[in-house]
């Protein structure tokens, strides 16, 4: 049989098509394999550390491989933008909004969901001080002598400390004769611990979630105006790389449902930072003790093999 040039052309086309199909199949297999890995960017903050660990353990039980990198906020955002990371759970608003919003608006990252609402920071006092009449910033100066006209802050140069100094300079809330004592967080909380042990009066920079809310019974002062140093509420968002929803819809669904209460995160921080327990131990014990909350997070989420993820977690943690 003669072999015409047209036959050769058809053979060549079919061969190239078959080769392309083989390559696409191989590439697809690689992509499927890569989709089993979830890459976290974790800021070195106790709350984000444990929150990331809890979610990582749940995904591991569902068959995913976890890669965690401890990074500051700018590097986490860079990793999400260039696709080197899949998720970060520390998108604090309004503190980090100026860094995050432009990336969201330009379509470089996705702000998926609020994983923690009701976070707050500001001037705090022990509850026994509130019960004695100090409920807002405007009440402080009425009891100036009992506070020794002092507010305890954190590291010098912090945004909050700067706000307090400005308030004193401008005599806002009648604080013109007060002073701010700046120190590290550890030193500040040691002062709070000594004061509360004696039921002395103390005003200081507090925030939630944090172990201080478990260790001490606190009240956050409100302000009669928009004050940068009193009762500032924050929301923490889950940030993902663009394309996660299409590439890994199952993982995306999990993170869209993964939300934590401030008291829960304060407890995690207390156990991890104050009691100095490893984050993996804290996470494992909490998961084992809270199956119903875990069930909510895993609603409709499957393992990498397509089985219900909650059933896999039940088996792993003997729930």
N, C-alpha and C positions, 0 to 999 in steps of 0.2 A: 504494500500500500504506500502510495506517495505521501510525503509529509510536507504539506504546503506551508507557506509563510503565515497564512491566516491561522492555520492550526497551531503553529508555534506561538503566535500572538495570544490566541485564546488560552493556550497552556500556561504562558507566562503570566497572564492576568489572573488565571485561577490560582497559580502558585503564589503570586504576591498576595492575593486576597487571603489565601489560607495562612500564609506567614503572618500577615497582619492580624488575623483572627487569633492565631497562636500567641502572638505578642500581647494582644489586648487581654487574652485570657490570663496570661502570666502576670501582666500588670495588675489585672483585677484581683488576682490571688494575693499579690503583695499588698495592694490597698486594703483588702479585707483583713489581712494579718495586722497591718498597721492600725486599723480601726479598733483593734482590741486593746490598744495602749492609750491610757489617759494621762496626759502630762499636766501636772499642777505647777503653778507659780505660787509660792507661799511666803508672804511677808513674815518676818521673824517676830510676830506678835502672838502672845499665848492664845488669845481667842481664835485667831485665824489658823494657828498651828493645829489646835485640837479639832476645830471645825473641819479643816481639810482632812485630818486623819480619820474622823468618823465617816466622812463620805468616801474616802479612799478604801476603807475596810469594807464598806458595803459593796462597792464596785468590784473589789477583789473577790468577794464571796460570789459575785455574779459572773466571775471568769475573766475579768479585765486585768490587764497588767498596768501597774501604777509607776509613774516616774515623777518624783517630787524634787523640785529645785527651790531652795530657800533664797528668795530674792527680795530686794526692796521694791517699792511701788513703781518707780520709773522703769526698772528692768523687767518687772512683771508685765507692764503695759507694752514694752518693746517686744517681749516674747510673744504676747498675744497678737500684736500687730503683724509680725512677720511670720506667724504660723508655727513658731517653735514651741509654743505652749497651747494647751486646749482650754484651760480654765484657771481663774483666780477668784478667790472668795473674799478678798479684802478691798472692795471698791467703796471706800468711806466717803459719804457725802454729808455735809458740804466740804469737808476738809480737802479732799482730793478731786473735787469736781472740775477745777481748772485744768487738771492734767487729763482727766478722763473724757469730759464732754467733747473736746475737739476731735478726739479719735473716734468717738461714736458718731458724731456728725459727719465726719469725712468717710465713714463706712469702713474704718480700719479694724474696729473691734465691735462686739455686741454687748450691750448692757442687758443681760437676760432677765434677771428678777431680783427683787429685794430679799436677800437671805436673812436679814435681821433688821427689824424695825423697832423703834422705841429706845435706841441707844441715846444717851445724853451725857452732857458734861457741863460743869459749872461750879459755882461756889456751893460747897456742901457743909452741913453741920450735923452733929449727932442728933438723933431723934429727941433725946431729952432736952436739947437746946430748943428745938422747934416747939416742943410742948410747953416750954417756958415763955414762948411768945415770938420767936424769930422764925418767921415763915417766908419772908421775902428780903430782897436786898435793902429795901427801905427800912427794915427793922434793925439792921446791923448796928448802926451808929447809936441807937437808943441804948444799947448795951455795950458801948465801946470799951468801958473799963473791964468788963468781964472777959472780953476777947483780947485785952491788952492792945487794942487797936491794930491787930495783926491778922493778916491772911497768909497762909502757908501755900506756896506754889511749887512748881516743878523746876526743871532745869532752866537756868538763866537763858534768855533769848527765845524761849518758846513763844508761839503766837498768843497763847492764853496769858502768860506772864506779862507780855507787852500790853495786852488789853487791860489788865488790872492796873498797871502803872499809869496808863493813860486815863483810866477812870479816876484814880487818886489825884492825878495832876489836874483834872477838870472838875474835881469835887463832885463827881457823879455819885448819887446815892449818899451824899454827905460823908464821903470817905476821904476828904481832903487831908485829914490829919492821921490817916492810917498808913501802915507800911506793909510792903510785901516781902516775905522772907523766901528767897529762891533757894532751892536745893534739889537734889535728885529725888526721883520718885520714892526710892527706898527710904531715904532720910525723912521725907515728908510723912510717909505712912508710919514710920517709927514714932514721930511726934504725935500723930493722931492716935496711935495705940497707947502711948503714955497718957494722953489727955483723957481718952475714953475710959481707961482703967481707973482713973480718979474721978471720973465724971466732971472734969474741967470743961470749960467752954473752948471750942476751937472751930475756926472757919478755914477751909482749905479747898484745893482743887480736887474735885471728885469726878469720876466718870463711870459709866455703866455701858456695857458689861465689864466687870473687873472683880477680883476676889475681895476687894474692900467692901463690896455690897453683901457678901456672905459673912465676912468677919465682923463687920460693924453694922449697926442699925442706923441708916443715914437718911437725911432729908436734903433734897436739892432746892436751893433758894430760887424762887421766881423773881422776876423783875417787873416793875411797873412800865418799863419801856423796852425797846429792842436792845438788849444788852448782850455784848459779845462775851461776857464773863459769867453769865448766869443762865442756867437751864437751857442750854443749846441742844436741841434734839438732832440726832443723826440717823441716817439709814445706811446700811451696808449692802452693796449690790454684788451679785455674781456676774463676773465678766468672762466672756468667752471669745475665742477667735471667730472670725467670720467663717461661715461654712460648716460650723459644728452641727447645726440643725440638719443639714442635708447629708453630711458625711457620717454622722453618728447620732441619728435621731433618738435612739434609745437612751444614750448618755445625756443628750440634751433634755429629754423629758425628765430624767431623774433630777438634774440640776434646776430645772424650772419648778420642781416641787420641793426642793430641799430648802426649808426655811426653819430658823431657830429662834426661840424666845430669848430675850435678854437674860432672864433668870437662869435658863439652861446654860447659856454661854458663860455667865458669871461662875456657875458651879464648876464648869470645865476648867476655867482659869484658876479657880481656887484649888482644885485638886492638882492641876499641873504645875502651877507656879508657887502657890503657898505651901502645899503639902509635898511638892517636889516629886510628883509621880510622873513617869514617862507617859508621853501623849498616847502611845499605842495601848497602854494599860487602861488609861482613863477612857479612851474611846471604846475599847472592847467591853469593859464593865458597863458602860452606859448603854451600849447597844443591847447587851444581854438583859438589862433591867427595864428597857423601854420598847418592847416589841410593837405595841400599837402605834407609837409615833413612827417607828421604822416602816411599818406597813403603809402608812399614809405617804411617806416619801417614795416608796417603791410601787405605788399604785400604777399598774399598766406597764411597769418596767420589766424587761426580761433579762435573762442571762445571755451570754454570747451564743449559746446554743438554742435560744428561743423559748426556754422554760421560764415560768414565773420567778422573778428574782427574789421575792420574799421567801419562797419555799427554800431556795438555796441558802439564804441567810438563816432561816430557821434551823436548817440542818447544821450549818457551820457553828452557830452559837447555842445550839440546843435550846431553842426558845420554846 
